[in-house]
Amino acid sequence: MKPEKFKQLIQSVFAVKDEEILCSEFFESLPRFVDLQTAKENAAELLPDVHHHLHQCPECEEIYQALLPGVESEK
């Protein structure tokens, strides 16, 4: 395992909260999160659970990373 991947895994383990949102809840909020980001708002502060999930779930982060450039190019 590459050192940066190992570091990310360890950070994820220690960042687990007692209550996490599910991927389905993340996807419901993802459009608003992306809109806030592209509007230069502090999406992490306004939607902290979505931001936290984004950094806890590699699959959701991958979808977010794929979605963001498309939305940014439309603005």
Secondary structure, 3 states (H helix, E strand, C coil): CCHHHHHHHHHHHHCCCCCCCCHHHHHHHHHHHHHHHHCCCCHHHHCHHHHHHHHHCHHHHHHHHHHHHHHHHHC
